[in-house]
Amino acid sequence: MKAFTFKRYGEPTVLSPDTLEKPEPKANELLVKIHATSVTAGDWRIRSGKPLPIRFFAGLFKPKNPLLGHEFSGIVEEVGNEVTEFKVGDKIFGSLGMSSGTYAEYVAVDRDMPVAKIPKGLSFEEAAVVPVGFLSAYHFLQKSNLKPGMKVLIHGVSGSVGSAMLQLAKVKQAYVVGVCSSKNAIWVKKWGQIK
């Protein structure tokens, strides 16, 4: 299968086209033909190897995993015999969590990872950029025990986590103050009563 890999840390130019073995799904996995992925802040930090502490996780002198990419959308091409929630042909999106590997044509995904069918009306590109932001925002909002009427300050409200947090906080009927650059302020204001 085709993929983009990196074998050393550095600028985006360290990514190069490569050919890897197509993954074989285990009994509890789905084989997904990827249609779209994203470039998250985590991806470019791992690719650059900066800040330095990231290398304790990603590999001290060179990357442990040559594949980047944490979120994806695509079509289920094969299902393991323990998978009952999805079938071949399903359009799905999801995240690999702390693992990576979506800068490739295919990925084998454990059925217990955050994976769901793409809602009608959502494109592959739109669905692929949802998981990391929303899962991160949901995690932090759960820790805050947010209740209706509470005040929330979201620094970086126009980013993937910030915009997801804004939407989730609005659902909880919180009063949200968002901070972002002036170039993003106009479209952020369209999301609600933002000052």
Helices and strands as residue ranges (DSSP letters): E 2-5, G 12-14, E 16-19, E 29-37, H 41-48, H 54-58, E 71-79, E 91-95, E 106-110, E 115-117, H 124-128, H 131-144, E 151-155, H 160-171, E 175-179, H 182-189
